[in-house]
């Protein structure tokens, strides 16, 4: 095997055309991000993982049911809007919120090399998911933030080869991670704009 980011699909490799963001490639990359939480090594993040997995499953189910009308995320949402229950549209809203939270947390961490992960994730949570959560969920996330591993431990795991090969250099890791996060941020911003302009997130 290889360091984690080399084993999963990068958001930088998700095709974006005039028709929108490729659904299958996006879901594959999102699945890779879910695995990233295993490296954080805290059971407290299981709630985040299970939320992301559940929302990926909702979008995938819609794609499987109507692949021709769901080739891009935008087409999938447009195609579902005439239906009473917009399960995939809602799932995608929450998936994007979870991806935005993770993306901003890691971007904070990349921008402030002396900052511990707990601070980077807390800052991101306050600017992304917090406003959508009730008191109970806020409490769960507060515990998760405090359970973040030390920055050095996380980055060591991210660079490591699970099979015992040479780890990625810090320079290579930073380059790959920055590229991965920039592409994810672009997709999230594009989709948030799409939802906003089309009024697709109303009620969610």
N, C-alpha and C positions, 0 to 999 in steps of 0.2 A: 504493500500500500504506500501511501504518500501522506504528507501533511494534509490536515483536514480540508482546507479550501481547494486542494487539487483533486479531491475525491468526490466533490459534489458539483452540480451545475452552477456556474456563476451567473448572477443576474446580468453581467456584462454580455453573456451569450444568449440572452433572451431576445429573439427578433422583435423589432417594433417597426411596423409599416404604416402606411396611410390608414389601413383598416384597424390598426390598433396593436395591442400587446398580445403576442402569441400565448394562448391559454395553456397548452400542454407544457411548453418550456418554462413558463412562469410558475406553474404548480410544482414542477420538478425542482426549480431553484428554491422555492418557498419551503419545500420538504427538506432541502439541504440546510436551510436556516434553522429549522426545528432541531436538527441534530446538533447544532452549535450549542444549544443549552445543555447538552450532555457534558460538554467540556467545562461548563460552569459548575458542574458537579454538585448541585444543591437540589435536594428534593423539593425545596420551596418553589423552584421554577417549574415544577411539574404542572402547575395550574396554567402557566403560560403556554407550555408545550401542548397540553391537551386542548387548550382553546385554539391554538394555531392549527393543530391536526384536524380538529372538528370542522373548522371553517374551510380548510383545504378540501376535506371530504365533501362538503356541501357543493363547492364549486365544481369538483371533479364529477360528482353525480349528475350535475346538470350537463356538463360536457358530454358524458357518456350517453345521456338520454337524447341529446340533440347536437351531435358533433358538427354537422354542417352549418348550424346556426350559432355555433359557439367557438369558432376558430380563434377569435380574439376575445379578450375580456370585455371589450366594449360591445361586440356583437352579442355576446352571451347576455349581458345586462339589458340591452335593447330588446332582445328576443323574449326575455322573461317578463318584461314590464306590463304586458297585457294580462298576465296571470294574476289570480287573486293572491296566491302565496308566493312571494318572491324569495324563496329560500336561498338560492345561490347569490342573489344580489345582496341580501343581508349578510350572508357568509363572507362575501368578498369585502364588504365594508369593514367588518371586524377583522378580517385577515389583514387588510391594508393598515388598519390602526395598529395591530400587533407588530407588523413588519416595520412600520414607521417608528414605533417605540424602540425596537431592537436596533434599527439602523442609526437613530439619533444617539442612542446610548453608546454604541461603538464609535460613532463619529466623534462624540465628546471625548471618549477615551483616547482616540487617535490624536485629537487636537491638544489634549492636555496630558502629556506623558508622565507627569508626576502625580496625577490624580488617580485615586483608587477606583475600582469598578463600581463599588457601592455608590459613590458620589455621582459617577457618570450615568448610571442607570436611574438613580433617584431624580436627577435633573431632567432626564429624558421623560420619565414617567409624568412628572409635573407638567411638562409641555405637550404631552400627547394623550395618553390614555386616562389620566386621572379624572378629567372632566366628564368622562362617560361612565364612571364607576360609582356604585353606591358605597355606603360606609363599610359594609362587610368586605367587599372586594378590595377596597383601598387598604384595609387592614392586612389582607393576604399578600398584596403586593409590597406593603411596607416590610413584612417579614422577609419576603424574597429578596428585596434590595439589601437588607442587612446581612443576608446569607451569601452575598456575592463573594467569590474567592479573591485572594490577593491578586492584584493585577499581574505580577510577575509569574504566578502559577498558571493563570489562564493563558497568557501569551506563550508560555513554554509548551503548554498542551496544544495550543493552536499550531505551533511550529513543528511539533514532534511527528515522527513517523511511527504509527502504532506497531509496525512490524520490526522496529528497531533500526531502521535505516537512518541516514544522516538527517538531522532536522533542517528545516528551511532557515536561511539566514534572516536576521531581523529586518534587513533591508528588503529582501524578497517578500517576506511576510507583510510588511507595511505596504509595499507596492500592490500586492494581490488584494489585501484587505481594503485598501483605499479604492481600488478599481471596482471591487465587488459592491462596496457601500455606495459609491457614487452612482452606479447603475441602478441600484435598488432605490435610492433617493429620487432618481429621475422617473422611474416607473410609478412610485408612490405619488409624486407630485402630479404626474400626468393623469393618473386615475382619480385622484382627489378633485382635480379640476373638472374632469369628465362627470363625476358624480354631482358636483356642485352645479355645473351649468345645466345638467339634465334633470336636476331635482331628484336623482335616484336614491339619495340617502334619507329621504323624508321618512320619519317614523322609526328609523334605526339609530 
